[in-house]
Amino acid sequence: MADLFGSAAPYYARYRPMYGEAAVEHLARALGADTRVLDLGCGPGTIAIPLASQVKTVLAVDPAEEMLVEGRRLAADIINIIWIQGDSTTLHALPPFDHVVMGRSFHWMDRRVVLAELDELLPSGGAVALIGPARLSAGPWQPCAQPWQSVERRVCADFDLEIDAAANCFHATDEHHHDVLAASPFSDLESRTFTRPLAWDVEGLVGLQLSYSYSSPAVLGDRLNAFVEALSKALLADNPTGQWEQQLMTEMLIARRRRR
């Protein structure tokens, strides 16, 4: 994971959309103010930073030191975030926590193993919260088509970038997170979807593309400048206005143990 995302960290910090105020406030209410929250796979603090003002402490854990560097830079004045290099295999080495939240990171993990370990580590009222793209059907997760997606895929194919392999990474295609949670100790599920509009320009879409693992600067290497130029030209050829709109749909799953 550190190798995949390290070089993408500056682009991730600048161009990946935040989850929005309403989603973070809902999460904070569900977890409680006087709590210690683990943000597992925190990236540059996309959840940790806005959540920190509403909980006692956030343990922000990520395998990529470059992501933690970006997070520390963005949260220089926030004193209740503890930045830790680690991943889902180092849970037992972490300080105690009351809840765990994951944003677009759970699919990179051995999900059942992680949930079993969290069952050992979380207190009786502890929750597992997942934040990511909304589930649009009962089948495997599929990304919501965006107006620029066909251009993105064409340019990535020209550069032999394995977009489908990245989108279908590890455990994401066999079972949706809903189903994995339902079969775990954390089977009491609450789901809520948040929708908000986003506006993009060419710079933003190119930066977003460079934040992905399969098209990060490390993957592109000395083809980086050529890729940026090709994608920029293709986007403008497809839409000369250079402006795109998106309705971003984010689902929050909050999973707890069932009461007996």
C-alpha positions in Angstrom: 0.0 0.0 0.0 2.8 2.4 0.8 4.3 1.7 -2.6 1.0 2.1 -4.4 -0.1 5.4 -2.8 3.1 7.1 -1.6 3.7 9.1 -4.8 0.0 9.9 -5.1 -0.2 11.6 -1.6 0.1 15.2 -2.7 -2.6 14.7 -5.4 -4.8 12.8 -2.9 -4.6 15.6 -0.4 -5.4 18.3 -2.9 -7.9 16.7 -5.3 -9.8 13.8 -3.6 -13.2 15.1 -2.5 -13.9 15.5 1.2 -16.9 13.6 2.5 -18.8 16.8 3.4 -19.9 18.4 6.6 -23.2 16.5 6.9 -21.6 13.1 6.7 -18.9 14.0 9.2 -21.4 15.4 11.7 -23.5 12.3 11.4 -20.5 10.1 12.0 -19.5 12.2 15.1 -23.0 11.9 16.6 -23.0 8.2 16.1 -19.7 7.7 17.7 -19.9 10.2 20.5 -17.8 13.2 21.5 -15.9 11.6 24.4 -14.4 8.8 22.3 -11.1 7.7 20.8 -11.5 6.9 17.1 -9.1 4.9 14.9 -9.1 6.1 11.3 -7.6 3.0 9.6 -6.1 3.8 6.2 -6.4 7.5 6.9 -4.6 8.8 3.8 -3.9 12.5 4.3 -6.6 12.9 6.9 -9.7 13.1 4.7 -11.8 11.9 7.7 -9.4 12.4 10.6 -9.0 16.1 10.2 -12.7 17.2 10.1 -13.6 14.5 12.7 -11.0 15.6 15.2 -12.9 18.7 16.3 -15.9 16.5 17.3 -14.3 13.6 19.2 -11.7 13.3 21.9 -8.8 11.8 19.9 -8.2 10.4 16.4 -5.6 7.7 15.8 -4.8 8.3 12.1 -3.0 5.2 10.7 -1.7 4.7 7.2 1.0 2.5 5.7 2.4 5.4 3.5 4.6 7.8 5.3 4.0 10.3 2.4 0.3 10.3 3.3 1.1 11.0 6.9 3.4 13.8 5.9 0.5 15.4 4.0 -1.9 14.9 6.9 0.5 16.5 9.4 0.9 19.4 7.1 -2.8 19.9 6.7 -3.5 19.5 10.4 -0.5 21.4 11.8 -2.7 23.2 14.3 -4.8 20.2 15.4 -3.4 18.6 18.6 -5.8 15.7 19.1 -4.7 13.7 16.0 -2.0 11.0 16.5 -0.4 10.1 13.2 0.9 6.5 13.1 2.5 4.5 10.3 0.8 1.1 10.2 -1.9 -0.9 8.6 -4.6 -3.5 9.3 -1.9 -6.1 10.2 -0.7 -3.9 13.1 -4.0 -3.4 15.0 -2.7 -5.0 18.2 0.2 -2.7 18.4 -2.0 0.4 18.5 -3.1 2.4 21.6 -6.6 1.5 22.7 -9.6 2.9 20.7 -13.3 3.0 21.1 -14.4 2.9 17.4 -12.9 2.5 14.0 -13.7 4.3 10.8 -12.4 3.5 7.3 -12.9 5.6 4.2 -12.2 3.9 0.9 -9.6 1.6 2.5 -11.5 -1.5 3.7 -11.5 -3.1 0.3 -7.7 -3.3 0.4 -7.8 -5.4 3.5 -8.5 -9.0 4.4 -11.9 -7.9 5.6 -13.0 -10.9 7.6 -9.6 -11.1 9.4 -9.8 -7.4 10.2 -13.3 -7.6 11.6 -12.4 -10.6 13.7 -9.5 -8.7 15.2 -11.6 -5.6 15.8 -14.1 -7.9 17.6 -11.3 -8.6 20.1 -10.1 -5.0 20.4 -13.2 -2.9 20.4 -15.2 -2.4 23.6 -18.7 -3.6 23.9 -20.2 -0.5 22.4 -17.6 -0.1 19.7 -18.6 0.6 16.1 -17.1 0.0 12.7 -17.9 2.8 10.3 -17.3 2.6 6.6 -17.5 5.7 4.3 -17.3 5.4 0.5 -19.2 5.4 -2.8 -22.8 4.5 -2.5 -24.0 1.0 -3.3 -26.3 1.3 -6.3 -27.5 -2.3 -6.6 -27.6 -5.5 -4.7 -24.7 -6.9 -6.7 -21.0 -6.3 -6.5 -20.0 -2.7 -6.1 -19.6 -0.8 -9.3 -18.4 2.8 -9.7 -21.0 5.3 -10.6 -20.4 6.4 -14.2 -19.2 10.0 -14.5 -19.3 12.2 -17.6 -15.6 12.1 -18.0 -15.2 8.4 -17.4 -15.0 7.3 -21.1 -12.2 9.7 -21.7 -10.3 8.7 -18.6 -10.6 5.0 -19.6 -9.4 5.6 -23.2 -6.3 7.5 -22.1 -5.5 5.0 -19.4 -5.8 2.2 -21.9 -3.4 4.1 -24.3 -0.8 4.1 -21.4 -1.5 0.5 -20.5 -2.8 1.4 -17.1 -4.8 -1.4 -15.5 -7.9 0.5 -14.4 -10.1 -2.5 -14.0 -7.6 -4.4 -11.9 -7.3 -1.5 -9.6 -11.1 -1.0 -9.3 -11.6 -4.6 -8.6 -8.8 -4.9 -6.1 -8.5 -7.7 -3.6 -11.9 -8.5 -2.0 -14.1 -5.8 -3.6 -15.7 -7.8 -6.3 -16.8 -11.0 -4.6 -19.0 -9.5 -1.8 -20.1 -6.1 -1.0 -19.1 -4.6 2.4 -22.7 -4.9 3.5 -22.6 -8.7 3.1 -19.2 -9.0 4.8 -20.4 -7.0 7.8 -23.7 -8.9 8.0 -21.8 -12.1 8.4 -19.4 -10.7 11.0 -19.8 -9.9 14.7 -20.7 -6.4 13.6 -24.0 -7.3 11.9 -26.2 -4.6 13.2 -26.0 -2.2 10.2 -27.2 1.4 9.8 -26.8 2.9 6.3 -27.2 6.5 5.2 -26.4 8.1 1.9 -25.3 11.7 1.5 -25.4 13.5 -1.9 -23.7 16.8 -2.8 -22.8 18.5 -6.0 -19.2 18.9 -7.1 -17.7 21.0 -9.9 -14.5 19.9 -11.8 -12.1 21.5 -14.2 -9.3 20.0 -16.2 -6.7 20.5 -13.5 -8.9 18.9 -10.9 -9.7 15.8 -13.0 -6.1 15.3 -13.9 -5.1 15.7 -10.3 -7.8 13.3 -9.3 -6.5 10.8 -11.8 -3.0 11.0 -10.4 -4.3 10.3 -6.9 -5.3 6.7 -7.9 -3.0 3.8 -7.2 -3.1 2.5 -10.8 -2.2 5.9 -12.4 0.0 7.4 -9.7 3.2 9.2 -10.5 5.2 6.2 -9.4 3.3 4.0 -11.8 3.7 6.4 -14.7 7.4 7.1 -14.1 9.0 9.1 -16.9 5.6 9.0 -18.8 4.0 11.3 -16.2 4.2 14.5 -18.3 3.1 12.8 -21.4 0.1 11.3 -19.5 -0.9 14.7 -18.0 -0.7 16.3 -21.5 -2.7 13.5 -23.2 -5.4 13.4 -20.6 -5.8 17.2 -20.5 -6.1 17.4 -24.3 -8.6 14.5 -24.4 -10.8 16.0 -21.7 -10.9 19.4 -23.5 -11.5 17.7 -26.9 -14.5 15.9 -25.3 -15.8 19.0 -23.5 -14.4 22.3 -24.7 -15.9 24.2 -21.8 -13.5 22.5 -19.5 -16.1 22.2 -16.8 -17.9 19.1 -15.4 -20.5 18.6 -12.8 -21.0 15.6 -10.5 -23.5 14.5 -7.9 -21.3 12.8 -5.4 -23.1 10.0 -3.6 -21.4 8.8 -0.4 -22.7 6.0 1.8 -21.9 5.6 5.5 -22.3 2.2 7.0 -22.2 2.1 10.8 -21.9 -1.5 12.1 -22.3 -2.6 15.7 -22.5 -5.9 17.5 -26.1 -7.2 17.9 -27.4 -7.0 21.4 -28.2 -10.3 23.0 
